[in-house]
Amino acid sequence: MKTTTTTLRVRYGETDKMGIVYYGNYAPYLEQGRTEWLRDIGFSYKWMEDNGIHLPVVDLHIKYKAPAHYDDVLTVTTMLRKIPTYRIEFDYKIHNQHGQLLIIGETVLVFVNSETNKLMKAPDFLLNKIV
């Protein structure tokens, strides 16, 4: 399945008093990985929304293995789990600059028609890029 990697640096404001990334800040790291995954196949969240498709997260799981620290350079690996249907599922791994595994994550998003607010099938234009 389609995989992308995204590199980011931990900012001071993402850490606690001990210089460790606050646990709630990993969800935006996963979002950044997912956004870059989508961009890598030729689309953006903005383009999807402008074309009537919303992608809300309906499930998020993170297993914390080791902490990230202020100024660490993180690599977010984002992997499509399977061909999307009404939902699209991603697996993630985040490593630091030393190659240490920090988290394992997964998200599930659903395709929603922005006009009707109803679930919809994955659009063909997306499927054509990943199949």
Secondary structure by P-SEA (a helix, b strand, c coil): cbbbbbbbbbccccccccccccccaaaaaaaaaaaaaaaaacccaaaaaaabbbbbbcbbbbbbcccccccbbbbbbbbbccccccbbbbbbccccccccccccbbbbbbbbcccccccccccaaaaaacc
